[in-house]
């Protein structure tokens, strides 16, 4: 919330408390219909028994003792059973616009997060093949969430976790090996659960172009190691290039292999063992997931019957062959993040990882690190549409539309914006046709057009030798039309909206804010001529246009969407 809106709300609480001593805590809300006031307080209703009075009578007594001098309120009315409705003054609306002009590019930022260290880990695709549509949504969501948290006053870093160890890499090596051998006519089939995409065949052929058939006679382990050493850096480089094209810049690309090489995985397992949360069975080392989660659920008030329905299972940490599992490395990774000083660690995962959330939180609790330090944003799948038809995707057949394909075909502004139109937990359809439309049906175009339209208005005024600049407070108090007031109120709510988005981990609130802002500006412009004869009113409306332009720019920039001056 801007400092002006904060001041208005603080003043409201102060005037009510000053009007009647000893009031109990009450709520201050914004009515759905602004005809009923800009703020509504239920102070009389929650205090009626304390004062042995009818709520409405108490409200009237409080109102009769309220002095609105030197506040942002012009009047207060009693409504219904005892609500007190407060109406903002002309000065409030003027000060919102003066505040926006004063803050400039920093308008919308706050110190709400107080510099708390937050790590947002997102996409983190396996480096064994091209990134897909799920990674596309996760990239836009994670990056914009990090931006929202930054604007809300947190210290934020972005991280990509590269799974360059374990079963996925073994499968990658096997797939490359078979394609390499097939290239030289060896009669060998690729197993069903291997990687069947064209990218594997292309990498094997590139390896063959450089090395020829010299590796055919090599030991299988050496051949596969050489193939991975050749192919993996190429895939990682492609991932980094795709993310850069997507306007995502990570602070850290964290390699899973470093956890194994540094001894972090072993140290993590040793710590769990020391705390009594492991046991041996069938030659493997197991983690007591059932015990940990049961204790956590009981602490939350869950009954034994409820817990039994969950069908909890223990998890293997070290297989019988001595190799750590992916889960063991994942625990070590989250332990590593916390030990790096991040107070909150946000992971953006696909919805199919739902069952993994409680396991990971439990493991952190078992390590004594605290489950509350991990928050997971679960993201639903994307349905790709084209002309009303579902575009089927199949990663294994090599016919998937990859992230790179999408960014080659669709404007990046549209991709980033549309993927943030809905909260992560809702399924969404991505309409390829809509994303390339150059009209108001395309949501990002609609918002960008509002900015370009304001630029055009201001250019035309300058061509007519009209001064384009900030107005005075007295001039801004002339903005009394309903369309002007509605637009100013929305402009004044940006900081509040960013904080709400940060609290909910929902950057879709920002795209919705932008769409409403564009709508309210067009509504204002159609109802209120800017270049009027009244010089003071004209100056005030120019100032309102400048503030709207600034907020559109700040908010689109936060989402890393371009801000055109012409369209």
LOKOL-594439 format. One record per residue (C-alpha): residue in three letters; x negated, y negated, z. Coordinates in steps of 0.02 Angstrom, whole numbers, always signed. Layout:
+------+--------+--------+--------+
: rest :     c1 :     c2 :     c3 :
+------+--------+--------+--------+
:  ala :      X :      Y :      Z :
...
+------+--------+--------+--------+
END
This chain:
+------+--------+--------+--------+
: rest :     c1 :     c2 :     c3 :
+------+--------+--------+--------+
:  unk :     +0 :     +0 :     +0 :
:  unk :    -70 :   -173 :    -42 :
:  unk :   -119 :   -286 :   +101 :
:  unk :    +34 :   -394 :    +62 :
:  unk :   +155 :   -248 :    +77 :
:  unk :    +65 :   -189 :   +234 :
:  unk :    +84 :   -361 :   +307 :
:  unk :   +270 :   -363 :   +267 :
:  unk :   +300 :   -197 :   +352 :
:  unk :   +193 :   -244 :   +503 :
:  unk :   +289 :   -407 :   +519 :
:  unk :   +453 :   -312 :   +513 :
:  unk :   +404 :   -199 :   +657 :
:  unk :   +340 :   -349 :   +754 :
:  unk :   +498 :   -454 :   +736 :
:  unk :   +610 :   -310 :   +789 :
:  unk :   +503 :   -268 :   +940 :
:  unk :   +494 :   -450 :   +989 :
:  unk :   +683 :   -467 :   +979 :
:  unk :   +714 :   -333 :  +1110 :
:  unk :   +589 :   -268 :  +1237 :
:  unk :   +565 :    -83 :  +1270 :
:  unk :   +629 :    -16 :  +1104 :
:  unk :   +600 :   +168 :  +1066 :
:  unk :   +506 :   +216 :   +907 :
:  unk :   +611 :   +187 :   +752 :
:  unk :   +596 :   +212 :   +564 :
:  unk :   +571 :    +82 :   +429 :
:  unk :   +624 :   +142 :   +257 :
:  unk :   +651 :    +73 :    +83 :
:  unk :   +837 :    +87 :    +34 :
:  unk :   +878 :   +175 :   -129 :
:  unk :   +980 :    +23 :   -181 :
:  unk :   +884 :   -139 :   -158 :
:  unk :  +1050 :   -232 :   -150 :
:  unk :  +1053 :   -165 :    +28 :
:  unk :   +887 :   -247 :    +70 :
:  unk :   +703 :   -215 :    +39 :
:  unk :   +674 :   -129 :   +206 :
:  unk :   +798 :    -44 :   +322 :
:  unk :   +768 :     -8 :   +507 :
:  unk :   +866 :   +109 :   +621 :
:  unk :   +801 :    +32 :   +783 :
:  unk :   +975 :     -4 :   +853 :
:  unk :  +1040 :   +170 :   +814 :
:  unk :   +899 :   +263 :   +903 :
:  unk :   +905 :   +144 :  +1052 :
:  unk :  +1093 :   +130 :  +1079 :
:  unk :  +1096 :   +252 :  +1225 :
:  unk :   +947 :   +170 :  +1309 :
:  unk :  +1040 :     +4 :  +1314 :
:  unk :  +1213 :    +82 :  +1339 :
:  unk :  +1279 :    -10 :  +1188 :
:  unk :  +1367 :    +28 :  +1026 :
:  unk :  +1232 :    +42 :   +889 :
:  unk :  +1309 :    -95 :   +782 :
:  unk :  +1331 :   -211 :   +929 :
:  unk :  +1149 :   -183 :   +980 :
:  unk :  +1095 :   -217 :   +800 :
:  unk :  +1190 :   -380 :   +798 :
:  unk :  +1112 :   -433 :   +963 :
:  unk :   +938 :   -392 :   +898 :
:  unk :   +971 :   -488 :   +737 :
:  unk :  +1036 :   -638 :   +833 :
:  unk :   +869 :   -647 :   +925 :
:  unk :   +757 :   -622 :   +773 :
:  unk :   +657 :   -771 :   +711 :
:  unk :   +600 :   -744 :   +531 :
:  unk :   +491 :   -899 :   +525 :
:  unk :   +314 :   -865 :   +464 :
:  unk :   +364 :   -692 :   +400 :
:  unk :   +388 :   -619 :   +228 :
:  unk :   +576 :   -603 :   +258 :
:  unk :   +712 :   -723 :   +204 :
:  unk :   +858 :   -644 :   +295 :
:  unk :   +918 :   -492 :   +392 :
:  unk :  +1091 :   -414 :   +391 :
:  unk :  +1177 :   -280 :   +494 :
:  unk :  +1257 :   -142 :   +392 :
:  unk :  +1358 :    +16 :   +422 :
:  unk :  +1345 :    +95 :   +595 :
:  unk :  +1197 :    -14 :   +644 :
:  unk :  +1063 :    -21 :   +509 :
:  unk :   +964 :   -182 :   +500 :
:  unk :   +924 :   -228 :   +321 :
:  unk :   +784 :   -352 :   +287 :
:  unk :   +765 :   -451 :   +126 :
:  unk :   +594 :   -507 :    +63 :
:  unk :   +562 :   -690 :    +30 :
:  unk :   +502 :   -775 :   -128 :
:  unk :   +332 :   -797 :    -47 :
:  unk :   +312 :   -609 :    -29 :
:  unk :   +332 :   -582 :   -217 :
:  unk :   +213 :   -724 :   -254 :
:  unk :    +82 :   -656 :   -134 :
:  unk :    +88 :   -482 :   -213 :
:  unk :    +35 :   -559 :   -379 :
:  unk :    -96 :   -669 :   -297 :
:  unk :   -163 :   -513 :   -209 :
:  unk :   -176 :   -419 :   -374 :
:  unk :   -269 :   -564 :   -454 :
:  unk :   -388 :   -575 :   -306 :
:  unk :   -427 :   -388 :   -302 :
:  unk :   -451 :   -373 :   -490 :
:  unk :   -528 :   -208 :   -543 :
:  unk :   -522 :   -146 :   -362 :
:  unk :   -334 :   -167 :   -349 :
:  unk :   -260 :     -1 :   -294 :
:  unk :   -413 :    +53 :   -196 :
:  unk :   -405 :    +75 :     -8 :
:  unk :   -506 :   +138 :   +139 :
:  unk :   -374 :   +266 :   +188 :
:  unk :   -497 :   +412 :   +174 :
:  unk :   -628 :   +320 :   +278 :
:  unk :   -770 :   +395 :   +177 :
:  unk :   -729 :   +574 :   +227 :
:  unk :   -832 :   +695 :   +120 :
:  unk :   -725 :   +796 :     +0 :
:  unk :   -783 :   +923 :   -130 :
:  unk :   -665 :   +962 :   -273 :
:  unk :   -711 :  +1123 :   -364 :
:  unk :   -614 :  +1154 :   -523 :
:  unk :   -616 :  +1249 :   -689 :
:  unk :   -763 :  +1361 :   -637 :
:  unk :   -730 :  +1474 :   -786 :
:  unk :   -831 :  +1633 :   -810 :
:  unk :   -974 :  +1592 :   -929 :
:  unk :   -936 :  +1747 :  -1030 :
:  unk :   -827 :  +1668 :  -1162 :
:  unk :   -737 :  +1511 :  -1221 :
:  unk :   -630 :  +1412 :  -1100 :
:  unk :   -442 :  +1430 :  -1122 :
:  unk :   -283 :  +1329 :  -1094 :
:  unk :   -281 :  +1364 :   -908 :
:  unk :   -454 :  +1286 :   -897 :
:  unk :   -386 :  +1138 :   -996 :
:  unk :   -250 :  +1104 :   -869 :
:  unk :   -366 :  +1138 :   -723 :
:  unk :   -494 :  +1017 :   -792 :
:  unk :   -372 :   +873 :   -809 :
:  unk :   -292 :   +911 :   -641 :
:  unk :   -454 :   +929 :   -543 :
:  unk :   -539 :   +778 :   -619 :
:  unk :   -390 :   +663 :   -593 :
:  unk :   -366 :   +729 :   -416 :
:  unk :   -547 :   +685 :   -379 :
:  unk :   -518 :   +511 :   -450 :
:  unk :   -362 :   +486 :   -343 :
:  unk :   -458 :   +537 :   -186 :
:  unk :   -598 :   +418 :   -231 :
:  unk :   -476 :   +273 :   -252 :
:  unk :   -397 :   +320 :    -85 :
:  unk :   -563 :   +293 :     +2 :
:  unk :   -639 :   +467 :    +14 :
:  unk :   -818 :   +510 :    -33 :
:  unk :   -788 :   +635 :   -174 :
:  unk :   -897 :   +753 :   -273 :
:  unk :   -848 :   +866 :   -417 :
:  unk :   -918 :  +1041 :   -434 :
:  unk :   -915 :  +1183 :   -561 :
:  unk :   -953 :  +1357 :   -494 :
:  unk :  -1039 :  +1465 :   -626 :
:  unk :  -1009 :  +1652 :   -600 :
:  unk :  -1176 :  +1706 :   -671 :
:  unk :  -1193 :  +1865 :   -567 :
:  unk :  -1095 :  +2023 :   -531 :
:  unk :   -972 :  +2129 :   -630 :
:  unk :   -925 :  +1992 :   -755 :
:  unk :  -1105 :  +1975 :   -810 :
:  unk :  -1126 :  +2165 :   -818 :
:  unk :   -974 :  +2173 :   -931 :
:  unk :  -1042 :  +2029 :  -1034 :
:  unk :  -1207 :  +2122 :  -1056 :
:  unk :  -1121 :  +2284 :  -1107 :
:  unk :  -1011 :  +2193 :  -1235 :
:  unk :  -1160 :  +2102 :  -1312 :
:  unk :  -1261 :  +2263 :  -1316 :
:  unk :  -1127 :  +2360 :  -1410 :
:  unk :  -1099 :  +2220 :  -1535 :
:  unk :  -1287 :  +2209 :  -1563 :
:  unk :  -1298 :  +2396 :  -1596 :
:  unk :  -1145 :  +2392 :  -1709 :
:  unk :  -1229 :  +2254 :  -1809 :
:  unk :  -1360 :  +2382 :  -1858 :
:  unk :  -1234 :  +2519 :  -1897 :
:  unk :  -1240 :  +2614 :  -1733 :
:  unk :  -1076 :  +2710 :  -1715 :
:  unk :  -1020 :  +2654 :  -1544 :
:  unk :   -851 :  +2591 :  -1481 :
:  unk :   -821 :  +2439 :  -1374 :
:  unk :   -727 :  +2493 :  -1215 :
:  unk :   -551 :  +2425 :  -1193 :
:  unk :   -597 :  +2324 :  -1039 :
:  unk :   -746 :  +2239 :  -1123 :
:  unk :   -748 :  +2069 :  -1206 :
:  unk :   -677 :  +2082 :  -1382 :
:  unk :   -684 :  +1901 :  -1437 :
:  unk :   -772 :  +1845 :  -1594 :
:  unk :   -889 :  +1741 :  -1486 :
:  unk :   -972 :  +1901 :  -1422 :
:  unk :  -1002 :  +1964 :  -1599 :
:  unk :  -1072 :  +1795 :  -1654 :
:  unk :  -1192 :  +1788 :  -1506 :
:  unk :  -1253 :  +1966 :  -1541 :
:  unk :  -1282 :  +1921 :  -1724 :
:  unk :  -1378 :  +1764 :  -1677 :
:  unk :  -1487 :  +1870 :  -1562 :
:  unk :  -1515 :  +1991 :  -1706 :
:  unk :  -1565 :  +1851 :  -1824 :
:  unk :  -1705 :  +1802 :  -1705 :
:  unk :  -1760 :  +1973 :  -1642 :
:  unk :  -1709 :  +2090 :  -1782 :
:  unk :  -1683 :  +2272 :  -1732 :
:  unk :  -1834 :  +2273 :  -1616 :
:  unk :  -1724 :  +2294 :  -1462 :
:  unk :  -1634 :  +2449 :  -1525 :
:  unk :  -1773 :  +2561 :  -1460 :
:  unk :  -1792 :  +2467 :  -1297 :
:  unk :  -1730 :  +2530 :  -1131 :
:  unk :  -1543 :  +2490 :  -1113 :
:  unk :  -1570 :  +2385 :   -956 :
:  unk :  -1707 :  +2282 :  -1040 :
:  unk :  -1602 :  +2258 :  -1197 :
:  unk :  -1451 :  +2199 :  -1099 :
:  unk :  -1555 :  +2084 :   -991 :
:  unk :  -1630 :  +2005 :  -1147 :
:  unk :  -1458 :  +1983 :  -1225 :
:  unk :  -1390 :  +1898 :  -1070 :
:  unk :  -1544 :  +1789 :  -1055 :
:  unk :  -1514 :  +1733 :  -1234 :
:  unk :  -1325 :  +1715 :  -1232 :
:  unk :  -1283 :  +1651 :  -1058 :
:  unk :  -1374 :  +1483 :  -1072 :
:  unk :  -1286 :  +1454 :  -1239 :
:  unk :  -1116 :  +1483 :  -1160 :
:  unk :  -1156 :  +1373 :  -1012 :
:  unk :  -1217 :  +1235 :  -1129 :
:  unk :  -1054 :  +1250 :  -1227 :
:  unk :   -955 :  +1236 :  -1066 :
:  unk :  -1050 :  +1081 :  -1014 :
:  unk :  -1024 :  +1004 :  -1187 :
:  unk :   -838 :  +1042 :  -1181 :
:  unk :   -821 :   +964 :  -1008 :
:  unk :   -917 :   +810 :  -1063 :
:  unk :   -804 :   +792 :  -1215 :
:  unk :   -656 :   +808 :  -1096 :
:  unk :   -729 :   +659 :  -1000 :
:  unk :   -771 :   +766 :   -849 :
:  unk :   -939 :   +738 :   -767 :
:  unk :   -983 :   +856 :   -626 :
:  unk :  -1098 :   +808 :   -485 :
:  unk :  -1154 :   +989 :   -470 :
:  unk :  -1156 :  +1144 :   -580 :
:  unk :  -1177 :  +1276 :   -445 :
:  unk :  -1242 :  +1447 :   -499 :
:  unk :  -1178 :  +1600 :   -405 :
:  unk :  -1348 :  +1681 :   -434 :
:  unk :  -1428 :  +1555 :   -316 :
:  unk :  -1324 :  +1626 :   -173 :
:  unk :  -1400 :  +1797 :   -202 :
:  unk :  -1577 :  +1736 :   -236 :
:  unk :  -1580 :  +1621 :    -84 :
:  unk :  -1515 :  +1754 :    +34 :
:  unk :  -1352 :  +1659 :    +70 :
:  unk :  -1245 :  +1810 :    +29 :
:  unk :  -1344 :  +1923 :   +146 :
:  unk :  -1345 :  +1790 :   +283 :
:  unk :  -1157 :  +1770 :   +269 :
:  unk :  -1125 :  +1957 :   +280 :
:  unk :  -1247 :  +1969 :   +427 :
:  unk :  -1151 :  +1831 :   +517 :
:  unk :   -985 :  +1921 :   +491 :
:  unk :  -1065 :  +2081 :   +557 :
:  unk :  -1136 :  +1989 :   +707 :
:  unk :   -963 :  +1924 :   +747 :
:  unk :   -889 :  +2099 :   +737 :
:  unk :   -790 :  +2080 :   +576 :
:  unk :   -869 :  +2219 :   +472 :
:  unk :   -877 :  +2408 :   +476 :
:  unk :   -947 :  +2548 :   +368 :
:  unk :   -840 :  +2674 :   +276 :
:  unk :   -876 :  +2789 :   +128 :
:  unk :  -1050 :  +2717 :   +111 :
:  unk :   -984 :  +2539 :    +90 :
:  unk :   -977 :  +2389 :   +207 :
:  unk :   -800 :  +2324 :   +237 :
:  unk :   -730 :  +2159 :   +302 :
:  unk :   -592 :  +2168 :   +433 :
:  unk :   -466 :  +2065 :   +336 :
:  unk :   -316 :  +2146 :   +422 :
:  unk :   -380 :  +2102 :   +595 :
:  unk :   -424 :  +1922 :   +550 :
:  unk :   -265 :  +1881 :   +456 :
:  unk :   -155 :  +1965 :   +586 :
:  unk :   -230 :  +1855 :   +722 :
:  unk :   -206 :  +1699 :   +617 :
:  unk :    -26 :  +1742 :   +574 :
:  unk :    +17 :  +1779 :   +755 :
:  unk :    -56 :  +1611 :   +804 :
:  unk :    +66 :  +1536 :   +678 :
:  unk :   +211 :  +1624 :   +765 :
:  unk :   +236 :  +1765 :   +640 :
:  unk :   +313 :  +1926 :   +706 :
:  unk :   +237 :  +2100 :   +687 :
:  unk :   +378 :  +2144 :   +566 :
:  unk :   +339 :  +1993 :   +456 :
:  unk :   +154 :  +2033 :   +456 :
:  unk :   +185 :  +2216 :   +413 :
:  unk :   +281 :  +2164 :   +257 :
:  unk :   +125 :  +2079 :   +189 :
:  unk :    +37 :  +2247 :   +169 :
:  unk :   -132 :  +2176 :   +217 :
:  unk :   -290 :  +2270 :   +168 :
:  unk :   -472 :  +2263 :   +216 :
:  unk :   -600 :  +2213 :    +84 :
:  unk :   -766 :  +2285 :    +28 :
:  unk :   -914 :  +2168 :    +49 :
:  unk :  -1054 :  +2285 :     -7 :
:  unk :  -1016 :  +2430 :   -122 :
:  unk :  -1086 :  +2604 :    -95 :
:  unk :  -1216 :  +2567 :   -229 :
:  unk :  -1282 :  +2424 :   -122 :
:  unk :  -1216 :  +2282 :   -231 :
:  unk :  -1116 :  +2141 :   -149 :
:  unk :   -940 :  +2112 :   -212 :
:  unk :   -875 :  +1952 :   -291 :
:  unk :   -778 :  +1921 :   -130 :
:  unk :   -938 :  +1927 :    -28 :
:  unk :  -1019 :  +1798 :   -143 :
:  unk :   -863 :  +1690 :   -136 :
:  unk :   -866 :  +1687 :    +54 :
:  unk :  -1050 :  +1639 :    +48 :
:  unk :  -1011 :  +1501 :    -78 :
:  unk :   -878 :  +1423 :    +32 :
:  unk :   -991 :  +1437 :   +184 :
:  unk :  -1125 :  +1349 :    +81 :
:  unk :  -1006 :  +1206 :    +38 :
:  unk :   -960 :  +1176 :   +219 :
:  unk :  -1142 :  +1182 :   +272 :
:  unk :  -1178 :  +1047 :   +142 :
:  unk :  -1070 :   +933 :   +249 :
:  unk :   -905 :   +930 :   +154 :
:  unk :   -765 :   +910 :   +281 :
:  unk :   -631 :   +958 :   +155 :
:  unk :   -658 :  +1080 :    +12 :
:  unk :   -523 :  +1080 :   -121 :
:  unk :   -518 :  +1225 :   -245 :
:  unk :   -407 :  +1219 :   -399 :
:  unk :   -357 :  +1399 :   -439 :
:  unk :   -236 :  +1485 :   -554 :
:  unk :    -74 :  +1542 :   -473 :
:  unk :   -128 :  +1723 :   -495 :
:  unk :   -255 :  +1692 :   -355 :
:  unk :   -117 :  +1662 :   -229 :
:  unk :   -161 :  +1815 :   -127 :
:  unk :   -342 :  +1762 :   -116 :
:  unk :   -304 :  +1600 :    -22 :
:  unk :   -265 :  +1680 :   +147 :
:  unk :   -414 :  +1800 :   +130 :
:  unk :   -535 :  +1657 :   +102 :
:  unk :   -463 :  +1549 :   +240 :
:  unk :   -472 :  +1698 :   +356 :
:  unk :   -654 :  +1730 :   +312 :
:  unk :   -698 :  +1550 :   +354 :
:  unk :   -607 :  +1567 :   +518 :
:  unk :   -701 :  +1729 :   +554 :
:  unk :   -865 :  +1638 :   +521 :
:  unk :   -815 :  +1505 :   +647 :
:  unk :   -811 :  +1370 :   +513 :
:  unk :   -624 :  +1334 :   +518 :
:  unk :   -490 :  +1383 :   +393 :
:  unk :   -429 :  +1202 :   +388 :
:  unk :   -586 :  +1150 :   +292 :
:  unk :   -521 :  +1239 :   +137 :
:  unk :   -371 :  +1180 :    +37 :
:  unk :   -317 :  +1269 :   -121 :
:  unk :   -214 :  +1192 :   -260 :
:  unk :   -127 :  +1332 :   -354 :
:  unk :    -95 :  +1294 :   -535 :
:  unk :    +38 :  +1376 :   -642 :
:  unk :     +9 :  +1433 :   -820 :
:  unk :    +33 :  +1327 :   -975 :
:  unk :   +150 :  +1376 :  -1116 :
:  unk :    +83 :  +1307 :  -1279 :
:  unk :   +220 :  +1251 :  -1399 :
:  unk :   +218 :  +1196 :  -1580 :
:  unk :   +377 :  +1143 :  -1670 :
:  unk :   +482 :  +1232 :  -1541 :
:  unk :   +386 :  +1394 :  -1558 :
:  unk :   +279 :  +1473 :  -1424 :
:  unk :    +97 :  +1487 :  -1478 :
:  unk :    +39 :  +1659 :  -1420 :
:  unk :   -134 :  +1673 :  -1351 :
:  unk :   -244 :  +1826 :  -1333 :
:  unk :   -419 :  +1801 :  -1265 :
:  unk :   -474 :  +1979 :  -1302 :
:  unk :   -424 :  +1978 :  -1484 :
:  unk :   -518 :  +1816 :  -1513 :
:  unk :   -359 :  +1727 :  -1568 :
:  unk :   -343 :  +1617 :  -1417 :
:  unk :   -333 :  +1428 :  -1434 :
:  unk :   -484 :  +1375 :  -1335 :
:  unk :   -512 :  +1213 :  -1241 :
:  unk :   -632 :  +1159 :  -1378 :
:  unk :   -501 :  +1194 :  -1512 :
:  unk :   -374 :  +1091 :  -1416 :
:  unk :   -492 :   +943 :  -1395 :
:  unk :   -535 :   +950 :  -1581 :
:  unk :   -352 :   +944 :  -1632 :
:  unk :   -268 :   +834 :  -1500 :
:  unk :   -319 :   +660 :  -1438 :
:  unk :   -407 :   +679 :  -1271 :
:  unk :   -302 :   +538 :  -1198 :
:  unk :   -147 :   +641 :  -1231 :
:  unk :   -221 :   +803 :  -1163 :
:  unk :   -276 :   +725 :   -999 :
:  unk :   -115 :   +629 :   -974 :
:  unk :     +8 :   +767 :  -1021 :
:  unk :    -78 :   +897 :   -913 :
:  unk :    -50 :   +780 :   -766 :
:  unk :   +134 :   +749 :   -799 :
:  unk :   +190 :   +886 :   -680 :
:  unk :   +128 :   +942 :   -512 :
:  unk :    +10 :  +1090 :   -515 :
:  unk :   +135 :  +1213 :   -443 :
:  unk :   +260 :  +1190 :   -584 :
:  unk :   +251 :  +1282 :   -749 :
:  unk :   +234 :  +1170 :   -899 :
:  unk :   +248 :  +1170 :  -1086 :
:  unk :   +116 :  +1079 :  -1187 :
:  unk :   +196 :  +1019 :  -1348 :
:  unk :    +61 :  +1004 :  -1482 :
:  unk :   +176 :   +901 :  -1594 :
:  unk :   +223 :   +778 :  -1458 :
:  unk :    +41 :   +754 :  -1408 :
:  unk :     -5 :   +682 :  -1579 :
:  unk :   +150 :   +573 :  -1603 :
:  unk :   +120 :   +386 :  -1616 :
:  unk :   +282 :   +329 :  -1537 :
:  unk :   +368 :   +305 :  -1370 :
:  unk :   +412 :   +489 :  -1357 :
:  unk :   +229 :   +523 :  -1322 :
:  unk :   +206 :   +474 :  -1138 :
:  unk :    +26 :   +418 :  -1149 :
:  unk :    +61 :   +315 :  -1306 :
:  unk :   +207 :   +235 :  -1215 :
:  unk :    +95 :   +178 :  -1072 :
:  unk :    -48 :   +123 :  -1185 :
:  unk :    +76 :    +27 :  -1294 :
:  unk :   +133 :    -73 :  -1142 :
:  unk :    -47 :   -131 :  -1116 :
:  unk :    -72 :   -168 :  -1300 :
:  unk :    +93 :   -263 :  -1304 :
:  unk :    +39 :   -375 :  -1161 :
:  unk :   -126 :   -409 :  -1251 :
:  unk :    -28 :   -457 :  -1406 :
:  unk :    +85 :   -574 :  -1305 :
:  unk :    -65 :   -659 :  -1226 :
:  unk :   -155 :   -677 :  -1394 :
:  unk :     -2 :   -758 :  -1471 :
:  unk :    +12 :   -881 :  -1327 :
:  unk :   -171 :   -929 :  -1346 :
:  unk :   -144 :   -954 :  -1533 :
:  unk :     -5 :  -1076 :  -1485 :
:  unk :   -127 :  -1167 :  -1369 :
:  unk :    -35 :  -1109 :  -1213 :
:  unk :   -148 :  -1093 :  -1061 :
:  unk :   -165 :   -909 :  -1011 :
:  unk :   -221 :   -892 :   -831 :
:  unk :   -168 :   -869 :   -651 :
:  unk :    -25 :   -969 :   -579 :
:  unk :     -7 :  -1050 :   -408 :
:  unk :    +92 :   -975 :   -265 :
:  unk :   +225 :  -1109 :   -285 :
:  unk :   +243 :  -1069 :   -470 :
:  unk :   +253 :   -881 :   -436 :
:  unk :   +398 :   -909 :   -316 :
:  unk :   +503 :   -952 :   -468 :
:  unk :   +503 :   -768 :   -519 :
:  unk :   +676 :   -726 :   -453 :
:  unk :   +757 :   -629 :   -596 :
:  unk :   +801 :   -448 :   -550 :
:  unk :   +685 :   -381 :   -687 :
:  unk :   +542 :   -487 :   -621 :
:  unk :   +569 :   -434 :   -442 :
:  unk :   +582 :   -250 :   -488 :
:  unk :   +420 :   -257 :   -586 :
:  unk :   +328 :   -348 :   -446 :
:  unk :   +386 :   -224 :   -315 :
:  unk :   +320 :    -82 :   -422 :
:  unk :   +154 :   -169 :   -448 :
:  unk :   +142 :   -193 :   -260 :
:  unk :   +167 :     -7 :   -227 :
:  unk :    +12 :    +56 :   -320 :
:  unk :   -101 :    +78 :   -169 :
:  unk :    +39 :   +167 :    -75 :
:  unk :    +67 :   +282 :   -224 :
:  unk :   -118 :   +325 :   -237 :
:  unk :   -125 :   +367 :    -52 :
:  unk :    +31 :   +475 :    -68 :
:  unk :    -48 :   +565 :   -218 :
:  unk :   -207 :   +593 :   -116 :
:  unk :   -110 :   +664 :    +31 :
:  unk :    -10 :   +782 :    -80 :
:  unk :   -156 :   +827 :   -196 :
:  unk :    -39 :   +777 :   -336 :
:  unk :   -111 :   +661 :   -471 :
:  unk :    +53 :   +682 :   -567 :
:  unk :   +120 :   +544 :   -454 :
:  unk :     +3 :   +425 :   -546 :
:  unk :    +64 :   +470 :   -720 :
:  unk :   +243 :   +449 :   -658 :
:  unk :   +194 :   +280 :   -584 :
:  unk :   +121 :   +228 :   -752 :
:  unk :   +275 :   +281 :   -850 :
:  unk :   +389 :   +183 :   -733 :
:  unk :   +273 :    +33 :   -741 :
:  unk :   +279 :    +33 :   -931 :
:  unk :   +469 :    +49 :   -927 :
:  unk :   +487 :    -94 :   -803 :
:  unk :   +374 :   -206 :   -905 :
:  unk :   +471 :   -176 :  -1066 :
:  unk :   +631 :   -208 :   -968 :
:  unk :   +560 :   -372 :   -900 :
:  unk :   +497 :   -429 :  -1070 :
:  unk :   +664 :   -394 :  -1155 :
:  unk :   +758 :   -491 :  -1021 :
:  unk :   +639 :   -634 :   -981 :
:  unk :   +559 :   -740 :  -1116 :
:  unk :   +380 :   -784 :  -1071 :
:  unk :   +351 :   -942 :  -1172 :
:  unk :   +491 :  -1046 :  -1097 :
:  unk :   +503 :  -1236 :  -1087 :
:  unk :   +486 :  -1237 :   -898 :
:  unk :   +297 :  -1247 :   -878 :
:  unk :   +296 :  -1178 :   -701 :
:  unk :   +405 :  -1029 :   -745 :
:  unk :   +301 :   -998 :   -902 :
:  unk :   +141 :   -999 :   -798 :
:  unk :   +219 :   -879 :   -674 :
:  unk :   +274 :   -757 :   -810 :
:  unk :   +103 :   -764 :   -892 :
:  unk :    +28 :   -721 :   -722 :
:  unk :   +150 :   -575 :   -706 :
:  unk :    +96 :   -513 :   -878 :
:  unk :    -87 :   -526 :   -828 :
:  unk :    -57 :   -429 :   -667 :
:  unk :    +39 :   -293 :   -758 :
:  unk :   -100 :   -281 :   -886 :
:  unk :   -229 :   -265 :   -747 :
:  unk :   -133 :   -128 :   -655 :
:  unk :   -105 :    -32 :   -817 :
:  unk :   -292 :    -42 :   -852 :
:  unk :   -344 :     +8 :   -677 :
:  unk :   -227 :   +156 :   -672 :
:  unk :   -261 :   +221 :   -847 :
:  unk :   -448 :   +203 :   -813 :
:  unk :   -429 :   +303 :   -653 :
:  unk :   -358 :   +445 :   -760 :
:  unk :   -500 :   +419 :   -887 :
:  unk :   -375 :   +374 :  -1022 :
:  unk :   -425 :   +239 :  -1145 :
:  unk :   -346 :    +66 :  -1132 :
:  unk :   -318 :     -6 :  -1307 :
:  unk :   -292 :   -192 :  -1340 :
:  unk :   -207 :   -155 :  -1506 :
:  unk :   -102 :    -10 :  -1571 :
+------+--------+--------+--------+
END
